[in-house]
């Protein structure tokens, strides 16, 4: 099954003393053949939100929700089941300071 890992955290947090470099995780998961794609995202200050109000398009700067944690990146993995997806996500360095939301692709 394919899963999307939404890598979330406080982009303004103080993470001194925490190694958040995902290089080793990416290399391990790529070598295992489970990581298919992924990337970091620009900060929320670069976000644009689009909504509809009837027939009008509403465009605003920034994210839609005002929350402490923001999506900072994503990874697409292929795992045998949710248990393996959890094991993969639990090794990502961001779980030390943030959260990883695991979502299966539709229809799987």
Buried (B, 14 or more C-beta within 10 A) or exposed (E): EBBBBBBBBBBEEEEEEEEEEBEEBBEEBEEEEBBEEBEEBEEBEEBEEEEEEEEEEEEEEEBEEEEEBBBBBBBBBBBEEEEBBEEBBEEBBBEEBBEBBBEBEEEE
